[in-house]
Amino acid sequence: MKRGSKEQGIKRIRIHDLRHSYVSLLIEMGFSAVAIADRVGHENIDITYRYAHLFPSKQVEIADKLSIKRGDIE
């Protein structure tokens, strides 16, 4: 990472930062916390829920889809 960042003239980021971005992307793609925890190897689902601040937008999306399914919204 250090060498590649230097060669490309970009800011170096930590491996942990890449992992955080990956988990954030999976949340945005709509995967469940359980699926994400399994994918990234979190030993406990509570670790995945540390990203809870990213999940609330998904709740609105879920509610909207349920309303469409029920016929409330077209």
N, CA, C and O atoms as a CHARMM CRD file, in Angstrom:
* protein
*
  296
    1    1 MET  N      0.83100  -1.19800   0.00000 PROA 1      0.00000
    2    1 MET  CA     0.00000   0.00000   0.00000 PROA 1      0.00000
    3    1 MET  C      0.86600   1.24900   0.00000 PROA 1      0.00000
    4    1 MET  O      0.63100   2.18800  -0.76000 PROA 1      0.00000
    5    2 LYS  N      1.86200   1.24200   0.85900 PROA 2      0.00000
    6    2 LYS  CA     2.70500   2.42900   0.98800 PROA 2      0.00000
    7    2 LYS  C      3.41600   2.72600  -0.32700 PROA 2      0.00000
    8    2 LYS  O      3.39800   3.85400  -0.81900 PROA 2      0.00000
    9    3 ARG  N      4.04900   1.68300  -0.89200 PROA 3      0.00000
   10    3 ARG  CA     4.80100   1.87800  -2.14000 PROA 3      0.00000
   11    3 ARG  C      3.86800   2.26400  -3.28400 PROA 3      0.00000
   12    3 ARG  O      4.15800   3.19100  -4.04100 PROA 3      0.00000
   13    4 GLY  N      2.74400   1.54900  -3.40900 PROA 4      0.00000
   14    4 GLY  CA     1.80500   1.83200  -4.49100 PROA 4      0.00000
   15    4 GLY  C      1.22500   3.23200  -4.41100 PROA 4      0.00000
   16    4 GLY  O      1.07700   3.91200  -5.42600 PROA 4      0.00000
   17    5 SER  N      0.89900   3.65600  -3.19900 PROA 5      0.00000
   18    5 SER  CA     0.36000   5.01000  -3.01000 PROA 5      0.00000
   19    5 SER  C      1.39300   6.05500  -3.40400 PROA 5      0.00000
   20    5 SER  O      1.07700   7.05000  -4.05600 PROA 5      0.00000
   21    6 LYS  N      2.62300   5.81000  -2.99900 PROA 6      0.00000
   22    6 LYS  CA     3.69700   6.75500  -3.31400 PROA 6      0.00000
   23    6 LYS  C      3.92900   6.82600  -4.82300 PROA 6      0.00000
   24    6 LYS  O      4.08000   7.91000  -5.38800 PROA 6      0.00000
   25    7 GLU  N      3.95600   5.66100  -5.46600 PROA 7      0.00000
   26    7 GLU  CA     4.16700   5.62100  -6.91900 PROA 7      0.00000
   27    7 GLU  C      3.06900   6.34300  -7.68400 PROA 7      0.00000
   28    7 GLU  O      3.32600   6.97700  -8.70800 PROA 7      0.00000
   29    8 GLN  N      1.83200   6.24100  -7.17600 PROA 8      0.00000
   30    8 GLN  CA     0.69300   6.86200  -7.84900 PROA 8      0.00000
   31    8 GLN  C      0.44400   8.29900  -7.41500 PROA 8      0.00000
   32    8 GLN  O     -0.39000   9.00000  -7.98900 PROA 8      0.00000
   33    9 GLY  N      1.17900   8.72700  -6.39300 PROA 9      0.00000
   34    9 GLY  CA     1.01500  10.09200  -5.91100 PROA 9      0.00000
   35    9 GLY  C     -0.32500  10.33100  -5.23200 PROA 9      0.00000
   36    9 GLY  O     -0.87300  11.43200  -5.29400 PROA 9      0.00000
   37   10 ILE  N     -0.84700   9.29800  -4.58600 PROA 10     0.00000
   38   10 ILE  CA    -2.12300   9.43800  -3.89200 PROA 10     0.00000
   39   10 ILE  C     -1.92300   9.21900  -2.39600 PROA 10     0.00000
   40   10 ILE  O     -0.93600   8.62500  -1.96400 PROA 10     0.00000
   41   11 LYS  N     -2.87000   9.70600  -1.62800 PROA 11     0.00000
   42   11 LYS  CA    -2.80700   9.57800  -0.17600 PROA 11     0.00000
   43   11 LYS  C     -2.87100   8.10000   0.21500 PROA 11     0.00000
   44   11 LYS  O     -3.70100   7.35400  -0.30500 PROA 11     0.00000
   45   12 ARG  N     -2.02400   7.69100   1.10400 PROA 12     0.00000
   46   12 ARG  CA    -2.00200   6.31700   1.59700 PROA 12     0.00000
   47   12 ARG  C     -3.14400   6.11700   2.58500 PROA 12     0.00000
   48   12 ARG  O     -3.37000   6.94500   3.46800 PROA 12     0.00000
   49   13 ILE  N     -3.85500   5.01600   2.42500 PROA 13     0.00000
   50   13 ILE  CA    -4.88600   4.67900   3.39700 PROA 13     0.00000
   51   13 ILE  C     -4.54600   3.32900   4.01000 PROA 13     0.00000
   52   13 ILE  O     -3.79800   2.53400   3.44300 PROA 13     0.00000
   53   14 ARG  N     -5.11700   3.09600   5.18200 PROA 14     0.00000
   54   14 ARG  CA    -4.84600   1.84100   5.88000 PROA 14     0.00000
   55   14 ARG  C     -5.70700   0.71600   5.30600 PROA 14     0.00000
   56   14 ARG  O     -6.76100   0.96200   4.72000 PROA 14     0.00000
   57   15 ILE  N     -5.24300  -0.51300   5.48300 PROA 15     0.00000
   58   15 ILE  CA    -6.01600  -1.67400   5.06900 PROA 15     0.00000
   59   15 ILE  C     -7.38700  -1.64500   5.75000 PROA 15     0.00000
   60   15 ILE  O     -8.39800  -1.97900   5.13100 PROA 15     0.00000
   61   16 HSD  N     -7.41800  -1.24900   7.01700 PROA 16     0.00000
   62   16 HSD  CA    -8.68700  -1.15500   7.73800 PROA 16     0.00000
   63   16 HSD  C     -9.65700  -0.22200   7.02700 PROA 16     0.00000
   64   16 HSD  O    -10.86100  -0.47800   6.99900 PROA 16     0.00000
   65   17 ASP  N     -9.13700   0.85600   6.45400 PROA 17     0.00000
   66   17 ASP  CA    -9.99500   1.79600   5.73100 PROA 17     0.00000
   67   17 ASP  C    -10.61600   1.13900   4.50100 PROA 17     0.00000
   68   17 ASP  O    -11.77400   1.39800   4.17400 PROA 17     0.00000
   69   18 LEU  N     -9.85100   0.29500   3.82600 PROA 18     0.00000
   70   18 LEU  CA   -10.38600  -0.44100   2.68000 PROA 18     0.00000
   71   18 LEU  C    -11.49500  -1.39400   3.12700 PROA 18     0.00000
   72   18 LEU  O    -12.52500  -1.52400   2.46500 PROA 18     0.00000
   73   19 ARG  N    -11.26700  -2.05000   4.24900 PROA 19     0.00000
   74   19 ARG  CA   -12.25400  -2.98100   4.79200 PROA 19     0.00000
   75   19 ARG  C    -13.55200  -2.24000   5.14700 PROA 19     0.00000
   76   19 ARG  O    -14.65000  -2.71900   4.86400 PROA 19     0.00000
   77   20 HSD  N    -13.40400  -1.07200   5.76600 PROA 20     0.00000
   78   20 HSD  CA   -14.56500  -0.25400   6.11900 PROA 20     0.00000
   79   20 HSD  C    -15.33700   0.14300   4.85400 PROA 20     0.00000
   80   20 HSD  O    -16.56600   0.08100   4.82300 PROA 20     0.00000
   81   21 SER  N    -14.61000   0.54500   3.82900 PROA 21     0.00000
   82   21 SER  CA   -15.26000   0.92900   2.57200 PROA 21     0.00000
   83   21 SER  C    -15.99100  -0.25400   1.95400 PROA 21     0.00000
   84   21 SER  O    -17.08200  -0.10000   1.40600 PROA 21     0.00000
   85   22 TYR  N    -15.39100  -1.42700   2.04500 PROA 22     0.00000
   86   22 TYR  CA   -16.00100  -2.64000   1.50200 PROA 22     0.00000
   87   22 TYR  C    -17.31100  -2.95800   2.23300 PROA 22     0.00000
   88   22 TYR  O    -18.32500  -3.24600   1.59700 PROA 22     0.00000
   89   23 VAL  N    -17.28700  -2.90600   3.55500 PROA 23     0.00000
   90   23 VAL  CA   -18.50000  -3.17700   4.33300 PROA 23     0.00000
   91   23 VAL  C    -19.56500  -2.12400   4.00500 PROA 23     0.00000
   92   23 VAL  O    -20.74000  -2.45600   3.84900 PROA 23     0.00000
   93   24 SER  N    -19.16300  -0.88400   3.90300 PROA 24     0.00000
   94   24 SER  CA   -20.10000   0.19000   3.56700 PROA 24     0.00000
   95   24 SER  C    -20.73800  -0.05400   2.20300 PROA 24     0.00000
   96   24 SER  O    -21.93800   0.15700   2.03000 PROA 24     0.00000
   97   25 LEU  N    -19.94000  -0.49800   1.23700 PROA 25     0.00000
   98   25 LEU  CA   -20.45000  -0.79400  -0.09800 PROA 25     0.00000
   99   25 LEU  C    -21.46200  -1.94100  -0.05100 PROA 25     0.00000
  100   25 LEU  O    -22.50800  -1.87600  -0.69600 PROA 25     0.00000
  101   26 LEU  N    -21.14900  -2.98600   0.70900 PROA 26     0.00000
  102   26 LEU  CA   -22.07700  -4.11300   0.82300 PROA 26     0.00000
  103   26 LEU  C    -23.40500  -3.68800   1.44200 PROA 26     0.00000
  104   26 LEU  O    -24.46700  -4.15000   1.02300 PROA 26     0.00000
  105   27 ILE  N    -23.34300  -2.80900   2.43700 PROA 27     0.00000
  106   27 ILE  CA   -24.57300  -2.28100   3.04400 PROA 27     0.00000
  107   27 ILE  C    -25.36800  -1.51600   1.99800 PROA 27     0.00000
  108   27 ILE  O    -26.57600  -1.70800   1.86500 PROA 27     0.00000
  109   28 GLU  N    -24.69300  -0.65300   1.26000 PROA 28     0.00000
  110   28 GLU  CA   -25.35300   0.14800   0.23500 PROA 28     0.00000
  111   28 GLU  C    -25.96900  -0.74000  -0.84500 PROA 28     0.00000
  112   28 GLU  O    -26.99700  -0.38600  -1.42200 PROA 28     0.00000
  113   29 MET  N    -25.35700  -1.87500  -1.11900 PROA 29     0.00000
  114   29 MET  CA   -25.86800  -2.80100  -2.12400 PROA 29     0.00000
  115   29 MET  C    -27.06600  -3.59700  -1.60400 PROA 29     0.00000
  116   29 MET  O    -27.71000  -4.32200  -2.36300 PROA 29     0.00000
  117   30 GLY  N    -27.36400  -3.45800  -0.30400 PROA 30     0.00000
  118   30 GLY  CA   -28.56000  -4.05600   0.24300 PROA 30     0.00000
  119   30 GLY  C    -28.38200  -5.40200   0.92900 PROA 30     0.00000
  120   30 GLY  O    -29.36900  -6.06300   1.24900 PROA 30     0.00000
  121   31 PHE  N    -27.15700  -5.81400   1.15700 PROA 31     0.00000
  122   31 PHE  CA   -26.93700  -7.08300   1.84200 PROA 31     0.00000
  123   31 PHE  C    -27.24600  -6.95100   3.33100 PROA 31     0.00000
  124   31 PHE  O    -27.08500  -5.88200   3.92100 PROA 31     0.00000
  125   32 SER  N    -27.68500  -8.03600   3.91500 PROA 32     0.00000
  126   32 SER  CA   -28.02900  -8.02900   5.33600 PROA 32     0.00000
  127   32 SER  C    -26.77800  -8.01500   6.19800 PROA 32     0.00000
  128   32 SER  O    -25.69000  -8.37300   5.74600 PROA 32     0.00000
  129   33 ALA  N    -26.94800  -7.60000   7.44000 PROA 33     0.00000
  130   33 ALA  CA   -25.82500  -7.59100   8.38500 PROA 33     0.00000
  131   33 ALA  C    -25.27100  -9.00100   8.58200 PROA 33     0.00000
  132   33 ALA  O    -24.06200  -9.18900   8.72000 PROA 33     0.00000
  133   34 VAL  N    -26.15500  -9.97800   8.59300 PROA 34     0.00000
  134   34 VAL  CA   -25.71800 -11.36400   8.77600 PROA 34     0.00000
  135   34 VAL  C    -24.84300 -11.80800   7.59900 PROA 34     0.00000
  136   34 VAL  O    -23.79100 -12.41400   7.79700 PROA 34     0.00000
  137   35 ALA  N    -25.27900 -11.50600   6.39000 PROA 35     0.00000
  138   35 ALA  CA   -24.50900 -11.87700   5.20500 PROA 35     0.00000
  139   35 ALA  C    -23.16000 -11.16300   5.17900 PROA 35     0.00000
  140   35 ALA  O    -22.14400 -11.75700   4.81700 PROA 35     0.00000
  141   36 ILE  N    -23.15600  -9.90000   5.55900 PROA 36     0.00000
  142   36 ILE  CA   -21.91000  -9.12200   5.57400 PROA 36     0.00000
  143   36 ILE  C    -20.95700  -9.68100   6.62300 PROA 36     0.00000
  144   36 ILE  O    -19.77000  -9.86500   6.35600 PROA 36     0.00000
  145   37 ALA  N    -21.47600  -9.94800   7.81000 PROA 37     0.00000
  146   37 ALA  CA   -20.63600 -10.49600   8.88500 PROA 37     0.00000
  147   37 ALA  C    -19.98500 -11.79500   8.44200 PROA 37     0.00000
  148   37 ALA  O    -18.80200 -12.02400   8.69700 PROA 37     0.00000
  149   38 ASP  N    -20.75500 -12.64000   7.78100 PROA 38     0.00000
  150   38 ASP  CA   -20.22400 -13.90200   7.29400 PROA 38     0.00000
  151   38 ASP  C    -19.15600 -13.66800   6.22800 PROA 38     0.00000
  152   38 ASP  O    -18.12000 -14.33200   6.22700 PROA 38     0.00000
  153   39 ARG  N    -19.40600 -12.74200   5.33800 PROA 39     0.00000
  154   39 ARG  CA   -18.49000 -12.45500   4.22300 PROA 39     0.00000
  155   39 ARG  C    -17.14500 -11.92200   4.69900 PROA 39     0.00000
  156   39 ARG  O    -16.09600 -12.33200   4.20100 PROA 39     0.00000
  157   40 VAL  N    -17.17800 -11.00700   5.66600 PROA 40     0.00000
  158   40 VAL  CA   -15.92900 -10.36900   6.09900 PROA 40     0.00000
  159   40 VAL  C    -15.30100 -11.04900   7.31100 PROA 40     0.00000
  160   40 VAL  O    -14.22400 -10.66100   7.76200 PROA 40     0.00000
  161   41 GLY  N    -15.98500 -12.06700   7.83500 PROA 41     0.00000
  162   41 GLY  CA   -15.39900 -12.84400   8.91700 PROA 41     0.00000
  163   41 GLY  C    -15.55200 -12.25600  10.30400 PROA 41     0.00000
  164   41 GLY  O    -14.75500 -12.55500  11.19400 PROA 41     0.00000
  165   42 HSD  N    -16.56100 -11.42700  10.50400 PROA 42     0.00000
  166   42 HSD  CA   -16.80700 -10.92700  11.85600 PROA 42     0.00000
  167   42 HSD  C    -17.22700 -12.09900  12.73400 PROA 42     0.00000
  168   42 HSD  O    -18.15600 -12.83200  12.39600 PROA 42     0.00000
  169   43 GLU  N    -16.55300 -12.27300  13.84000 PROA 43     0.00000
  170   43 GLU  CA   -16.87800 -13.37900  14.74200 PROA 43     0.00000
  171   43 GLU  C    -18.22400 -13.19500  15.41900 PROA 43     0.00000
  172   43 GLU  O    -18.86300 -14.16400  15.83000 PROA 43     0.00000
  173   44 ASN  N    -18.64800 -11.94700  15.53200 PROA 44     0.00000
  174   44 ASN  CA   -19.87700 -11.62400  16.23600 PROA 44     0.00000
  175   44 ASN  C    -20.62800 -10.58400  15.41400 PROA 44     0.00000
  176   44 ASN  O    -20.02100  -9.63500  14.91800 PROA 44     0.00000
  177   45 ILE  N    -21.93700 -10.74900  15.26300 PROA 45     0.00000
  178   45 ILE  CA   -22.74700  -9.80900  14.48600 PROA 45     0.00000
  179   45 ILE  C    -22.68900  -8.39800  15.05400 PROA 45     0.00000
  180   45 ILE  O    -22.91300  -7.43000  14.32800 PROA 45     0.00000
  181   46 ASP  N    -22.38900  -8.27000  16.34900 PROA 46     0.00000
  182   46 ASP  CA   -22.28900  -6.94500  16.96500 PROA 46     0.00000
  183   46 ASP  C    -21.20400  -6.10300  16.31400 PROA 46     0.00000
  184   46 ASP  O    -21.31400  -4.87800  16.26300 PROA 46     0.00000
  185   47 ILE  N    -20.17200  -6.74100  15.82400 PROA 47     0.00000
  186   47 ILE  CA   -19.10400  -6.00700  15.13400 PROA 47     0.00000
  187   47 ILE  C    -19.67100  -5.36800  13.86900 PROA 47     0.00000
  188   47 ILE  O    -19.37300  -4.21300  13.56400 PROA 47     0.00000
  189   48 THR  N    -20.47900  -6.11400  13.14400 PROA 48     0.00000
  190   48 THR  CA   -21.08700  -5.58400  11.92200 PROA 48     0.00000
  191   48 THR  C    -22.03300  -4.43900  12.25300 PROA 48     0.00000
  192   48 THR  O    -22.11600  -3.46300  11.50700 PROA 48     0.00000
  193   49 TYR  N    -22.74100  -4.55200  13.36200 PROA 49     0.00000
  194   49 TYR  CA   -23.68100  -3.50100  13.74000 PROA 49     0.00000
  195   49 TYR  C    -22.99600  -2.20800  14.16600 PROA 49     0.00000
  196   49 TYR  O    -23.67100  -1.21000  14.41900 PROA 49     0.00000
  197   50 ARG  N    -21.68900  -2.20800  14.24900 PROA 50     0.00000
  198   50 ARG  CA   -20.97000  -0.94400  14.46600 PROA 50     0.00000
  199   50 ARG  C    -21.15100  -0.01500  13.26500 PROA 50     0.00000
  200   50 ARG  O    -20.89900   1.18700  13.34600 PROA 50     0.00000
  201   51 TYR  N    -21.59000  -0.59400  12.16200 PROA 51     0.00000
  202   51 TYR  CA   -21.87500   0.17300  10.95300 PROA 51     0.00000
  203   51 TYR  C    -23.35100   0.57300  10.90200 PROA 51     0.00000
  204   51 TYR  O    -23.85700   0.96500   9.85000 PROA 51     0.00000
  205   52 ALA  N    -24.02900   0.47500  12.03000 PROA 52     0.00000
  206   52 ALA  CA   -25.47500   0.71200  12.07900 PROA 52     0.00000
  207   52 ALA  C    -25.87500   2.06500  11.50000 PROA 52     0.00000
  208   52 ALA  O    -26.96800   2.20500  10.95200 PROA 52     0.00000
  209   53 HSD  N    -25.01000   3.04600  11.61500 PROA 53     0.00000
  210   53 HSD  CA   -25.33000   4.36800  11.08900 PROA 53     0.00000
  211   53 HSD  C    -25.54700   4.33800   9.57600 PROA 53     0.00000
  212   53 HSD  O    -26.12800   5.27000   9.02000 PROA 53     0.00000
  213   54 LEU  N    -25.09500   3.29400   8.91400 PROA 54     0.00000
  214   54 LEU  CA   -25.28800   3.18800   7.47000 PROA 54     0.00000
  215   54 LEU  C    -26.56300   2.43000   7.09800 PROA 54     0.00000
  216   54 LEU  O    -27.01500   2.50700   5.95600 PROA 54     0.00000
  217   55 PHE  N    -27.14000   1.70800   8.04400 PROA 55     0.00000
  218   55 PHE  CA   -28.32600   0.92000   7.77000 PROA 55     0.00000
  219   55 PHE  C    -29.64200   1.70000   7.75900 PROA 55     0.00000
  220   55 PHE  O    -30.56200   1.25800   7.07000 PROA 55     0.00000
  221   56 PRO  N    -29.81100   2.82800   8.46600 PROA 56     0.00000
  222   56 PRO  CA   -31.12000   3.48800   8.50800 PROA 56     0.00000
  223   56 PRO  C    -31.70900   3.81300   7.14400 PROA 56     0.00000
  224   56 PRO  O    -32.92100   3.70400   6.96000 PROA 56     0.00000
  225   57 SER  N    -30.87900   4.21000   6.18400 PROA 57     0.00000
  226   57 SER  CA   -31.41900   4.52700   4.85800 PROA 57     0.00000
  227   57 SER  C    -32.05300   3.29300   4.23100 PROA 57     0.00000
  228   57 SER  O    -32.97100   3.40700   3.41800 PROA 57     0.00000
  229   58 LYS  N    -31.57800   2.14300   4.59800 PROA 58     0.00000
  230   58 LYS  CA   -32.14500   0.90100   4.08800 PROA 58     0.00000
  231   58 LYS  C    -33.54900   0.67500   4.64200 PROA 58     0.00000
  232   58 LYS  O    -34.38800   0.07500   3.97000 PROA 58     0.00000
  233   59 GLN  N    -33.81300   1.14700   5.85400 PROA 59     0.00000
  234   59 GLN  CA   -35.12400   0.97700   6.45000 PROA 59     0.00000
  235   59 GLN  C    -36.18500   1.71600   5.64000 PROA 59     0.00000
  236   59 GLN  O    -37.28700   1.20000   5.45100 PROA 59     0.00000
  237   60 VAL  N    -35.87200   2.89700   5.16600 PROA 60     0.00000
  238   60 VAL  CA   -36.80100   3.66900   4.33300 PROA 60     0.00000
  239   60 VAL  C    -37.04700   2.92100   3.02400 PROA 60     0.00000
  240   60 VAL  O    -38.18300   2.82200   2.56000 PROA 60     0.00000
  241   61 GLU  N    -35.99000   2.40500   2.44400 PROA 61     0.00000
  242   61 GLU  CA   -36.11700   1.66100   1.18900 PROA 61     0.00000
  243   61 GLU  C    -37.00200   0.41600   1.37800 PROA 61     0.00000
  244   61 GLU  O    -37.85100   0.11800   0.53700 PROA 61     0.00000
  245   62 ILE  N    -36.79800  -0.29200   2.46900 PROA 62     0.00000
  246   62 ILE  CA   -37.60600  -1.47400   2.75900 PROA 62     0.00000
  247   62 ILE  C    -39.07700  -1.08700   2.91100 PROA 62     0.00000
  248   62 ILE  O    -39.95900  -1.73600   2.34900 PROA 62     0.00000
  249   63 ALA  N    -39.33400  -0.02400   3.67500 PROA 63     0.00000
  250   63 ALA  CA   -40.71600   0.42400   3.88600 PROA 63     0.00000
  251   63 ALA  C    -41.37000   0.81300   2.56300 PROA 63     0.00000
  252   63 ALA  O    -42.53200   0.48600   2.32000 PROA 63     0.00000
  253   64 ASP  N    -40.62700   1.50700   1.71600 PROA 64     0.00000
  254   64 ASP  CA   -41.16600   1.90000   0.41500 PROA 64     0.00000
  255   64 ASP  C    -41.51300   0.68700  -0.44100 PROA 64     0.00000
  256   64 ASP  O    -42.57300   0.64500  -1.06500 PROA 64     0.00000
  257   65 LYS  N    -40.63500  -0.28200  -0.47000 PROA 65     0.00000
  258   65 LYS  CA   -40.88400  -1.48200  -1.27000 PROA 65     0.00000
  259   65 LYS  C    -42.08400  -2.26500  -0.73600 PROA 65     0.00000
  260   65 LYS  O    -42.86600  -2.81600  -1.51100 PROA 65     0.00000
  261   66 LEU  N    -42.22400  -2.31000   0.57300 PROA 66     0.00000
  262   66 LEU  CA   -43.38000  -2.99700   1.15800 PROA 66     0.00000
  263   66 LEU  C    -44.67500  -2.26400   0.82100 PROA 66     0.00000
  264   66 LEU  O    -45.70300  -2.89100   0.56400 PROA 66     0.00000
  265   67 SER  N    -44.61800  -0.93900   0.82400 PROA 67     0.00000
  266   67 SER  CA   -45.80500  -0.15600   0.47000 PROA 67     0.00000
  267   67 SER  C    -46.19600  -0.38600  -0.98400 PROA 67     0.00000
  268   67 SER  O    -47.37900  -0.48400  -1.30900 PROA 67     0.00000
  269   68 ILE  N    -45.20000  -0.47000  -1.85100 PROA 68     0.00000
  270   68 ILE  CA   -45.47200  -0.73800  -3.26700 PROA 68     0.00000
  271   68 ILE  C    -46.09900  -2.11400  -3.41900 PROA 68     0.00000
  272   68 ILE  O    -47.07500  -2.28700  -4.15000 PROA 68     0.00000
  273   69 LYS  N    -45.53800  -3.07500  -2.73200 PROA 69     0.00000
  274   69 LYS  CA   -46.05500  -4.45600  -2.79100 PROA 69     0.00000
  275   69 LYS  C    -47.50500  -4.51600  -2.31300 PROA 69     0.00000
  276   69 LYS  O    -48.32500  -5.24900  -2.86500 PROA 69     0.00000
  277   70 ARG  N    -47.80100  -3.74300  -1.29200 PROA 70     0.00000
  278   70 ARG  CA   -49.14400  -3.72700  -0.71200 PROA 70     0.00000
  279   70 ARG  C    -50.10700  -2.92300  -1.56300 PROA 70     0.00000
  280   70 ARG  O    -51.32300  -3.04800  -1.41200 PROA 70     0.00000
  281   71 GLY  N    -49.57800  -2.09700  -2.45800 PROA 71     0.00000
  282   71 GLY  CA   -50.43200  -1.31400  -3.34300 PROA 71     0.00000
  283   71 GLY  C    -50.65700   0.10800  -2.89000 PROA 71     0.00000
  284   71 GLY  O    -51.46700   0.81600  -3.48900 PROA 71     0.00000
  285   72 ASP  N    -49.96200   0.55900  -1.84200 PROA 72     0.00000
  286   72 ASP  CA   -50.14000   1.91800  -1.33400 PROA 72     0.00000
  287   72 ASP  C    -49.51200   2.95300  -2.27300 PROA 72     0.00000
  288   72 ASP  O    -49.99600   4.07800  -2.39100 PROA 72     0.00000
  289   73 ILE  N    -48.43500   2.55100  -2.93200 PROA 73     0.00000
  290   73 ILE  CA   -47.68900   3.47000  -3.80400 PROA 73     0.00000
  291   73 ILE  C    -47.53400   2.81300  -5.16600 PROA 73     0.00000
  292   73 ILE  O    -47.34800   1.60100  -5.26400 PROA 73     0.00000
  293   74 GLU  N    -47.61200   3.61100  -6.19700 PROA 74     0.00000
  294   74 GLU  CA   -47.42600   3.05600  -7.53800 PROA 74     0.00000
  295   74 GLU  C    -46.16500   3.57100  -8.15600 PROA 74     0.00000
  296   74 GLU  O    -45.84100   3.21200  -9.28800 PROA 74     0.00000
